[in-house]
Amino acid sequence: MPSNNGTEPVVPSNIVQASHSDLVLFLVLNMWPSHFGLPLLLAIIIFSKRIQRHVTLINLLVVFMIVGISSSLLAYAGKTTGPEPSPMLCLLQASLLYGMPAITSLAAFFLVFQMFLVIRSAFEGQQYRDEPIRRWLMVAIPYIAWMISILITAAVGASHPQDVSRDRRFFYCSVKNDPLTNAIMVVAAGVILATLVLEVWTIVLVYKRRFAVQRGKPSLLGSLELNLPIRILSFGLYLMIAMSLSLLSITTPQSPIPDLIIASAATVVILIFGTQPDILGVLCFWKNDESKLSKEIAIANGVEYTIDEKGTFVAEPGETRPGVWQKFALVFNKLGILLGGLWYCTVVLLSCLEYFGKGDNASSRYIKMSHRKYEAPRHGSLGFLPRKRAARHRGKVKSFPRDDPKKPVHLTAVMGYKAGMTHVVRDLDRPGSKMHKREVVEAVTIVETPPMMVVGVVGYVETPRGLRTLTTVWASHLSDEVKRRFYKNWYRAKKKAFTRYAKKHAEDGGKSVARELERIRKYCTVVRVLAHTQIRKTGLSQKKAHLMEIQVNGGSIADKVEYAHGLFEKPIEVNSVFEQDENVDVIAVTKGHGFEGVTHRWGTKKLPRKTHKGLRKVACIGAWHPSKVMFSVARAGQNGYHHRTEINKKIYRIGSGGDEGNASTEHDITKKPITPMGGFPHYGVVKNDFLMLKGSIPGTKKRVVTIRKSLMVHTSRRDLEKVQLKFIDTSSKFGHGSFQTFEEKAAFLGTLKARAA
């Protein structure tokens, strides 16, 4: 993982926009029920002789304990923040969690199904028989579905290990496979829908039986706990809401709200099933008295009851009157149901604020006012003053990337010539974006980069006032195109440059040159090579090469000097400096527009139509005093031909000049060159290696541009995205081109009259 200058790794930007407090809340909601609340409730149900619960409810508690433990794996390993966890740990947690929708939804379904069977048997006057085969099937099926989901997720993650990481969901590891995620959530939603149907059926059944009793039918006997079905129905409703939020999280993965609400499901289980009177009686054992247990609590614990003519469940008469503690238990019983209802009302409210407010502060929409502004920000940035013509035609590198001795020795910049622009088609790989996995059309710039020739090395020493040149060592042979750079008029010159210096390499076996190189090794802290372009290899009419210093980074000073000296009179290919998908900085002089008015130069607002003496002006250029025009006031003047640096230009392709099919792709196998039909306007044919950069760059056609390695460490998904081009347009840039190659044009138009003659 990339690091910031050798320090601790930087956490990449996440799809889920959550904070540290959200992470703490997520861990608390997962860990306290699974490590304390649910085990305590499970122990009470299993070991208490007074409490009888079906195995489906016990199974539900165990399932949510597994969910909490699986969600806390990163907390156990201490990998909730910081660098990415190990691939094995990440794949383990992702596989466990991707099976959770199946096991939780099926466990809830069988709990509701068991309740439905008991109620139907009681209302039909039959004795309910709990068959062992059915009981164990209801326990085993959720775990079978869980294991199947785990195996599928593990297989997908193992085949694409680069898609398993923590950077998508922030709280836990996930697999970046949308078809798998959607399939799991849809299956779980189907099970939850079936659960909801069973709940509605149960409510209808109870409602019909109530009216059957009122019409004079005999009363029915049963031993059913009334508040437990109500609690089960409430929990099923909550689970449906949580699963709906899970489906919404597929479309808007940026929000942490769905993950936090799903994490609270275990807390809801404790609030709903852990506040029943018999369980509270076991918890508060010092207050409980078996001899004074009221009939209402006995009814709640399964004592027989009857249904009177009004359809009300009535206990047998003659029992003792409930005491204060029994009343408190009954009130707390109803309070548990009320708390559960308030809980998912809060859930719905938060969901509405999140999804209907589209992530913004929903209340802020009601305080926006409609009125004109009485102030406005200034037009144009003052950070680029003075806006005057650049002092040099070539872009100057004023800062090179920071040197890291741990890296291998390498160069940090090259020069090229802007040829023109075209467009490409590619599949966007940006999870969370609406265009994810869809084709996008993007503009690109072609920069021709013929090999540069190294002709010297410069050593710098550090002083209190900055870097100072110690010495310069030149190669023995320099081409005429770089010698032209040292003459104002090449044709009138004697062309004697460097003839005397070349003799140093021959005298005494080049001891003087070796002595200067040794001085650089001993005293210098920065080493740069002198390299020039081979402009004669391009189609430009200019013959004078461009010369620049390129800093050598990596390794020790001795390694730098040896590396630089070994490059003397050798070409530097662009693919030896940059790599595809790398982000680079482009330094160049912008296109000049000459003297321009203030409206075009600064973008100020035009004055009203009836303004006297012109309307493309600034109405007020300052106060009476100070009696001068401030530098910050927009004025007319030079526009363009400014020295500018544009950062983070992604390299889409590094093309080879010798490849006739350097514009072909895997999807477009037509053999075609990068030069469009008819050549690039005002440039011509690209004959050498080239860089394809995303977007536009400063300067006009034929202008020399300096391409430098980025000064920053890139960690975002957008910067690290791997670009796979599907199509590169090579149609004519004169007008609306219709053909990609001349062969395609000839095949479409057939034999032309001019060629037939």
SVG drawing of the C-alpha trace seen along z (x, -y; Angstrom):
<svg xmlns="http://www.w3.org/2000/svg" viewBox="-74 -61 122 97">
<polyline fill="none" stroke="black" stroke-width="0.4" points="0.0,0.0 1.3,-3.4 2.9,-5.4 3.7,-9.0 7.5,-9.4 8.2,-6.3 5.9,-7.0 2.8,-5.1 0.6,-4.0 -2.3,-6.2 -5.8,-4.8 -7.5,-5.1 -10.6,-7.1 -13.7,-5.0 -17.0,-4.5 -18.8,-4.7 -18.4,-8.3 -18.2,-7.5 -16.3,-9.0 -14.5,-7.5 -17.5,-8.0 -19.6,-6.0 -17.0,-3.2 -17.1,-3.2 -21.0,-3.1 -20.9,-0.2 -18.5,1.8 -20.6,1.1 -23.8,2.2 -22.2,5.4 -20.1,6.4 -22.2,5.7 -25.2,7.9 -23.0,10.7 -20.6,10.8 -22.9,10.0 -26.6,9.5 -27.4,12.5 -25.2,15.0 -26.9,14.0 -30.4,14.3 -29.5,17.6 -28.2,18.9 -31.4,17.9 -33.6,19.7 -31.5,22.9 -30.8,23.3 -33.9,21.9 -36.5,24.5 -39.4,22.0 -38.8,20.8 -39.8,22.8 -38.9,21.6 -38.9,23.3 -35.6,24.3 -36.3,21.8 -36.0,18.8 -32.8,20.3 -31.5,20.7 -32.3,17.0 -30.2,15.9 -27.3,18.0 -27.5,16.6 -27.2,13.0 -24.3,14.0 -22.5,15.3 -23.4,12.1 -21.9,9.9 -18.7,12.0 -18.2,12.0 -18.6,8.3 -16.0,7.8 -13.2,9.8 -11.3,6.7 -11.6,5.4 -10.0,8.6 -7.1,8.2 -6.8,4.4 -7.3,3.7 -10.4,1.4 -8.3,-1.6 -4.9,-2.1 -3.5,0.2 -5.5,2.9 -5.8,6.2 -4.2,9.3 -6.0,10.9 -6.8,14.1 -8.4,12.2 -10.3,9.9 -11.6,12.9 -12.6,14.7 -14.7,11.8 -16.2,11.1 -17.3,14.7 -18.8,14.9 -20.7,11.6 -22.0,12.4 -23.7,15.4 -25.5,13.3 -28.5,12.2 -29.4,15.8 -29.0,17.2 -30.7,14.3 -33.7,14.1 -34.2,17.9 -33.9,18.0 -36.5,15.3 -38.8,17.0 -38.8,20.3 -39.5,18.6 -42.6,16.9 -43.5,20.2 -43.4,22.1 -45.5,19.4 -48.0,19.7 -48.3,23.5 -48.9,23.2 -51.6,20.5 -53.4,22.4 -53.4,25.6 -54.7,23.7 -57.5,22.0 -58.6,25.3 -58.8,27.0 -56.1,29.5 -53.0,30.5 -49.9,29.2 -47.3,31.9 -43.7,30.7 -42.4,33.3 -38.6,33.9 -37.8,34.0 -39.5,30.7 -37.9,29.2 -34.4,30.1 -35.0,29.0 -36.0,25.6 -32.7,25.4 -30.4,26.8 -31.7,25.1 -30.4,21.6 -26.9,23.0 -26.9,24.9 -27.8,21.7 -25.1,19.8 -22.4,22.4 -23.5,22.2 -23.2,18.4 -19.8,18.6 -18.4,21.1 -19.7,19.0 -18.2,15.8 -14.9,17.5 -14.7,18.8 -15.4,15.4 -12.9,13.7 -10.2,16.2 -10.5,15.9 -10.4,12.1 -8.2,11.3 -7.8,7.7 -11.5,7.1 -11.4,8.2 -10.7,5.2 -12.0,2.9 -12.0,-0.3 -15.5,0.1 -17.6,0.6 -15.3,-1.1 -16.7,1.0 -15.8,4.4 -14.2,6.3 -16.3,6.9 -16.0,8.3 -16.4,5.8 -18.7,8.0 -22.0,6.3 -23.8,9.4 -22.9,11.5 -24.1,8.7 -27.3,8.1 -28.1,11.9 -27.6,12.4 -29.7,9.4 -32.5,10.3 -32.7,13.9 -32.8,12.5 -35.5,10.0 -37.6,12.9 -37.3,14.8 -38.3,11.7 -41.3,11.2 -42.4,14.7 -42.0,14.0 -44.2,10.9 -46.9,13.0 -46.9,15.4 -47.2,12.6 -50.2,11.1 -51.8,14.5 -51.4,15.0 -53.0,11.6 -55.9,12.4 -56.4,15.8 -56.5,14.2 -58.9,11.5 -61.3,14.1 -61.3,16.2 -62.2,13.2 -65.4,12.7 -66.1,16.4 -66.3,16.3 -68.5,13.3 -71.0,15.1 -71.6,17.7 -69.2,20.4 -67.8,22.4 -64.8,21.0 -61.4,22.5 -58.8,23.7 -55.1,23.1 -51.8,22.7 -50.3,20.0 -48.2,17.0 -49.9,13.9 -47.2,11.4 -44.6,13.7 -46.5,13.7 -46.8,9.9 -43.1,9.6 -42.3,12.0 -44.5,10.0 -42.7,6.8 -39.3,8.3 -40.3,9.5 -41.5,6.0 -38.1,4.6 -36.2,7.2 -38.2,6.2 -37.3,2.6 -33.6,3.4 -33.5,5.6 -35.2,2.8 -32.3,0.5 -29.9,3.2 -31.4,3.1 -31.2,-0.7 -27.6,-0.6 -26.9,1.1 -27.9,-2.0 -26.5,-4.6 -23.4,-2.9 -22.0,-6.2 -24.1,-6.4 -23.2,-4.5 -26.8,-4.6 -27.9,-1.1 -24.9,0.6 -25.5,-1.0 -29.2,-0.1 -28.5,3.5 -25.9,3.7 -28.6,2.7 -30.7,5.8 -29.1,7.7 -30.0,4.9 -33.6,5.1 -33.6,8.8 -32.6,8.2 -35.2,5.4 -38.0,7.5 -37.3,11.0 -35.4,10.2 -38.0,8.1 -40.7,10.8 -42.1,11.2 -40.7,14.7 -37.2,13.7 -37.3,10.5 -38.4,12.7 -35.3,14.8 -33.1,11.7 -34.6,10.2 -34.6,13.4 -34.4,11.6 -37.9,10.0 -39.6,13.1 -42.0,15.2 -43.4,18.4 -46.2,18.6 -47.5,15.1 -47.1,15.3 -50.2,13.7 -52.4,15.3 -51.5,12.7 -47.9,13.7 -48.9,17.4 -50.9,16.8 -47.8,15.2 -45.8,18.2 -48.2,20.7 -51.0,21.4 -54.3,22.4 -56.8,19.7 -60.2,19.5 -61.7,17.1 -65.0,15.6 -67.9,14.4 -66.1,11.0 -63.1,12.8 -60.9,11.9 -58.4,14.3 -59.5,14.9 -57.6,16.8 -59.2,19.2 -60.9,17.4 -59.9,17.8 -56.3,16.8 -54.5,14.4 -54.5,10.7 -51.2,9.6 -48.8,7.7 -46.7,4.6 -43.8,6.5 -46.2,8.5 -47.8,5.3 -44.3,3.9 -43.4,6.9 -46.6,6.6 -46.0,2.9 -42.4,3.6 -43.6,6.4 -45.7,3.8 -42.9,1.3 -40.6,3.7 -43.0,3.9 -43.3,0.1 -39.5,-0.4 -39.3,1.9 -41.9,-0.2 -40.2,-3.4 -36.9,-1.9 -38.0,-1.2 -40.0,-4.4 -36.6,-6.1 -35.1,-3.8 -37.8,-5.0 -37.2,-8.6 -33.4,-8.3 -33.9,-6.5 -36.2,-9.2 -33.8,-11.9 -31.0,-10.0 -32.5,-8.8 -35.1,-11.5 -32.7,-14.2 -30.0,-12.6 -27.3,-12.8 -27.6,-16.5 -28.9,-18.1 -32.6,-17.7 -33.5,-20.6 -31.3,-23.0 -33.7,-22.7 -36.3,-24.7 -34.1,-27.7 -33.1,-28.6 -34.3,-32.1 -34.8,-33.5 -33.3,-37.0 -30.5,-38.6 -27.0,-38.7 -25.5,-42.0 -22.0,-40.8 -20.0,-38.6 -16.6,-37.0 -13.9,-38.5 -13.4,-37.5 -10.1,-35.7 -7.4,-34.4 -4.7,-36.7 -2.4,-33.8 -1.1,-33.9 -0.2,-37.6 1.4,-39.2 -0.4,-38.0 2.4,-38.7 4.2,-36.9 6.4,-34.0 10.1,-34.7 10.9,-31.4 9.2,-29.3 9.9,-26.0 8.1,-24.9 10.6,-25.1 10.5,-22.5 10.7,-24.6 10.3,-21.6 11.3,-18.0 9.8,-15.1 11.3,-14.5 14.3,-12.1 14.0,-8.7 17.3,-6.9 15.5,-3.6 14.1,-3.5 16.2,-2.5 17.9,-5.3 15.6,-6.8 14.9,-10.0 11.9,-12.3 11.0,-14.1 11.0,-14.2 10.1,-16.7 7.7,-16.2 5.8,-18.1 2.0,-18.5 0.5,-17.0 -3.3,-17.4 -6.3,-15.8 -8.7,-13.0 -11.2,-10.9 -11.3,-7.4 -14.0,-5.0 -13.4,-2.9 -15.3,-1.1 -15.3,-3.2 -14.2,-1.2 -15.5,-3.5 -17.7,-1.7 -20.3,-4.0 -20.6,-6.0 -23.7,-5.9 -21.4,-5.2 -19.6,-2.3 -19.0,0.5 -20.4,-1.6 -18.8,-3.1 -17.5,-6.6 -16.1,-8.9 -13.1,-11.0 -10.9,-13.5 -7.2,-12.8 -4.1,-14.7 -1.3,-13.1 2.2,-14.2 5.0,-13.0 8.1,-12.2 11.1,-11.3 14.0,-9.8 16.0,-12.4 19.7,-12.4 21.8,-12.8 24.8,-15.1 25.9,-16.1 25.6,-16.0 25.3,-18.8 26.0,-18.6 24.4,-20.9 25.4,-21.6 23.0,-22.9 23.6,-26.4 21.6,-28.6 20.2,-30.4 19.2,-27.2 21.0,-25.0 24.2,-26.2 25.9,-24.6 29.2,-23.0 30.3,-21.8 29.1,-20.5 30.5,-17.6 29.6,-17.4 29.8,-14.5 32.5,-14.3 30.2,-14.6 27.2,-16.9 25.0,-17.0 24.4,-20.1 20.8,-20.4 21.8,-21.0 24.7,-23.2 22.2,-25.5 20.8,-26.2 24.0,-28.1 23.9,-30.4 21.6,-33.2 22.4,-32.8 23.7,-29.4 24.5,-30.2 26.8,-33.2 28.5,-31.4 31.8,-29.5 30.2,-26.5 33.2,-26.0 31.1,-25.3 32.5,-22.5 35.4,-21.7 37.9,-22.7 35.9,-20.9 35.9,-17.7 39.7,-17.5 39.4,-17.0 38.1,-13.5 41.2,-12.6 43.8,-14.4 45.4,-12.2 42.8,-9.5 40.0,-11.9 41.5,-12.5 40.1,-16.0 36.6,-14.7 36.9,-11.9 38.1,-14.5 35.0,-16.6 32.8,-13.5 34.6,-12.7 33.9,-16.2 30.2,-15.6 30.2,-12.3 32.0,-13.9 30.3,-17.3 26.9,-17.3 23.5,-16.5 21.5,-16.8 22.4,-15.3 20.8,-16.3 21.5,-15.2 21.5,-17.5 19.3,-16.1 18.0,-17.5 15.2,-16.5 15.8,-15.1 13.6,-17.5 14.9,-16.4 13.0,-13.1 9.7,-15.0 7.9,-16.6 8.6,-20.1 10.5,-22.7 12.5,-23.9 16.0,-22.5 17.1,-23.9 16.7,-21.3 15.4,-22.0 17.8,-21.4 16.8,-20.9 18.0,-19.5 16.4,-16.3 16.9,-15.4 18.1,-11.9 16.3,-10.4 16.9,-7.2 20.0,-5.5 23.1,-7.1 25.0,-10.1 27.6,-7.7 24.8,-5.6 23.3,-8.8 26.6,-9.9 27.4,-6.5 23.9,-6.2 24.1,-9.7 27.6,-9.1 26.4,-5.8 23.7,-7.6 26.1,-9.9 25.2,-10.1 22.5,-7.5 18.8,-8.0 16.1,-8.1 12.9,-6.3 9.7,-7.7 8.7,-4.2 11.8,-4.0 10.7,-7.1 6.9,-6.7 4.4,-3.8 0.8,-3.4 -1.9,-4.5 0.6,-6.8 -0.3,-10.4 2.1,-13.1 2.4,-16.8 2.5,-18.8 4.5,-22.1 4.1,-24.4 3.4,-27.9 -0.3,-28.4 -1.6,-29.6 -1.2,-33.3 -4.1,-35.6 -2.3,-39.0 -3.8,-42.1 -7.4,-41.4 -10.1,-43.4 -11.1,-43.0 -14.2,-41.0 -12.4,-38.3 -9.2,-38.4 -10.9,-38.3 -14.4,-37.2 -16.1,-40.2 -19.8,-40.8 -20.8,-43.0 -22.5,-46.2 -26.1,-47.0 -26.9,-47.7 -27.4,-51.5 -24.1,-52.0 -22.2,-55.2 -18.8,-54.7 -18.8,-51.0 -20.1,-48.1 -17.3,-45.5 -15.5,-47.4 -15.3,-47.5 -17.7,-50.1 -15.6,-51.1 -11.9,-50.6 -11.4,-51.7 -11.9,-54.4 -10.8,-58.1 -8.2,-57.3 -5.7,-55.7 -5.4,-57.6 -4.2,-54.7 -5.6,-51.6 -5.0,-48.6 -3.2,-45.6 -6.2,-43.4 -8.6,-45.4 -9.3,-43.6 -7.7,-45.5 -7.1,-44.8 -3.7,-43.5 -1.8,-40.4 -3.9,-37.2 -2.3,-33.9 1.3,-32.8 1.6,-32.2 3.8,-29.6 1.5,-27.1 1.7,-23.7 -1.2,-21.3 -1.1,-18.3 -2.4,-14.8 -2.8,-14.0 -3.3,-10.3 -1.4,-8.4 -3.8,-6.3 -1.2,-4.8 2.5,-4.9 2.7,-4.2 5.6,-3.0 6.5,-4.9 7.6,-1.8 4.2,0.0 1.9,-0.6 -1.1,0.5 -0.4,-1.7 -4.0,-2.9 -5.5,0.6 -7.1,2.1 -8.4,5.5 -11.9,4.5 -10.9,2.6 -8.3,4.9 -8.2,2.7 -4.5,2.0 -4.3,-1.8 -1.7,-4.4 -2.4,-7.0 -2.1,-9.7 -5.7,-10.5 -6.6,-10.5 -5.0,-13.6 -2.7,-14.1 -3.1,-16.2 -4.2,-19.7 -1.3,-22.2 1.1,-19.4 1.2,-16.5 2.2,-12.9 3.3,-11.3 6.4,-9.3 7.9,-8.6 6.9,-7.3 4.0,-9.2 2.1,-9.7 -1.7,-9.7 -2.8,-11.9 -6.3,-12.4 -7.9,-15.7 -6.2,-18.8 -2.8,-20.3 -1.4,-23.8 -0.1,-25.1 -0.9,-25.0 0.1,-22.5 3.9,-22.0 4.6,-23.5 7.3,-21.8 5.9,-20.5 7.7,-19.2 6.2,-16.1 7.3,-15.5 6.6,-12.8 3.9,-13.8 4.9,-15.5 2.2,-13.7 1.5,-10.2 -1.7,-9.0 -4.0,-6.7 -7.5,-7.4 -9.3,-4.8 -9.6,-7.3 -5.8,-7.8 -5.1,-4.0 -7.7,-2.9 -6.4,-0.6 -7.5,-2.0 -8.5,0.4 -9.2,-1.4 -11.8,0.1 -11.6,-2.4 -9.3,-5.2 -10.7,-7.6 -8.4,-8.2 -10.9,-9.8 -10.1,-13.1 -9.9,-16.1 -10.6,-18.4 -14.4,-18.6 -16.5,-15.6 -14.5,-12.5 -16.5,-9.4 -13.8,-6.8 -11.0,-5.4 -8.7,-4.3 -8.1,-4.9 -9.0,-1.2 -12.3,-1.7 -13.0,-4.7 -12.1,-3.0 -14.2,0.1 -17.2,-2.2 -16.9,-4.6 -15.7,-2.0 -13.6,-2.9 -13.5,-6.7 -13.6,-8.3 -10.3,-10.0 -8.5,-6.8 -10.3,-4.8 -8.9,-7.1"/>
</svg>
